[in-house]
Amino acid sequence: MVINTIRYKNPNKPKLPPGPKPWPIVGNLPEMLANKPTTRWIHKMMEEFNTEIACIRLGNVNVIPVTCPVIAREFLRKHDADFASRPISVASDIISNGYMTSIFSPYGEQWKKMKKIIAKDLFSPRRHQWLQDKRNGEADNLMFYVYNKCNNGGLVNVRIATQHYCGNVYRKYFFNRRYFGKGMKDGGPGVEEVEHVDAAFILLNHVFAFSTSDYIPWLRLLDLDGHKGKIKNAMRIINKYHDSIIEEKIKQWNDGSKNVEEDLLDVLISLKDVNNKPLLEKKEIKAQVIELMMAMVDNPSNAVEWTLAEMLNQPELFQKATEELDNIVGKDRLVQESDIPKLNFLKACAREAFRLHPITDFNAPHVSMNDAMVGNYLIPKGSHVLLGRSGLGRNPKVWSEPHKFKPERHLKNDESDISLTEPNLKFISFSTGRRGCPGVMLGSTMTILLLARLLHGFTWSAPSNISRINCVDSNSVLFLDEPLTVVAKPRLAAELYNFSSK
Ligand code: HEM
């Protein structure tokens, strides 16, 4: 690899961050294609350059990975306004139906409109309260489902349990239902729900996934890496379930047969502009509803699966967490959202999962709208800044024993409330600034309650043929390599699990 630390002959000219020397036109794309997965190649390259900020030229784009919290804060605090856009990409264009949504839209009026609706109309504290019964119903169904597995040999695929809890909360929130099809008597997902949630994960795995055509636009028609085909197929699956419900609902609101809001789809349809006309068009609603599914299903389920896996290898953590739960909740009732403020050890476990096991290596890209100087380097307009989720969370200059799952590192001396946010960017959970996550309240509640219910309600152990859980990242996204499949036994009285599958 040719090291190119000084990119300009004139020593007074601002320098780009260090990085491999780019080829004409294609930049470092040949190296990127020869070294899959790209995220690992970037981290290895940064190690070789001994740097916490780098510049890689992909086609005509400067990609700037960052693993230093001080520099990350410069980007998202000091220069937040300059770095508040998102890249144009084939995947995000298709998913957002031409940038009609929040996460994927470049900075501009449409992004502002949708972000405001999400923060004020869909996920405000008042709305959170309004939706509590739907969350409770799915937390109870989770207990029912895992309990039924216990009566059936006890082997539980934790990934299925956690992903489908999230999928269920999502469907309850937007479509006021758990099941698209007939449903399952044991509370588990049916074929429709499996297809629905799997399709969302296909979208998540292929968006911002270093597709060649995002850096050499004339390649877009060719779909060389097959990402476009996979995205379109997943969108077809999701639309198959969503479209008829959304269209029927819009019709009902228009003809007056519906006039009471029951879910967030009703809220979106009923929003009005200053002239009392519908604020959102059908295509905006459809795209935003899909994007929010992507926002809701991945992080909580992944954090909880990893936490259980790590705890199985450190049983003393199980003991501490269940002691805390038994002290605060007792064993005569199920843990509730109102218990969350007191469950500090449990929250430290969830924080540790976000630090050590984020679902993706990099945060969603931030695109610069102006040239800026950050960390004494020139970051030219149009650069894609990638804050490293694993790079920050596992940075040995910031964290002692960075690869060890040690929830105690997050406990405070004064026992004040622990939150899952990390505005100092020593790791990334919800990020910060203009493009920060508007789902902190729901995301935290789902993650903590999911973890609390699984730990309070069941004891967990590895199947007899496994001595230790192999806590290894999968190759592309940072899932646990193999879905965690372990044995659950009820800890509480049988009647506490006895919910009918409603
Ligand atoms: C534990 C759960 C969650 C985690 C860890 C999480 C994390 C994140 C992160 C890291 C970002 C990118 C921030 C950036 O670009 O700097 C983000 C963006 C976003 N999240 Fe979440 N999220 C979670 C749940 C949710 C939920 C439940 C919602 C539903 C409202 C949501 C909605 C969004 C939206 C709309 C954005 C895009 C914001 C923008 O581009 O302006 N997230 N989230």
Residues whose N, C-alpha, C, O or C-beta is under 5 A from the ligand:
A	BS01	HEM	S102 I103 K115 F123 A295 M296 N299 P300 A364 S429 F430 S431 T432 R434 R435 G436 C437 P438 G439 L442 G443 S444 T447
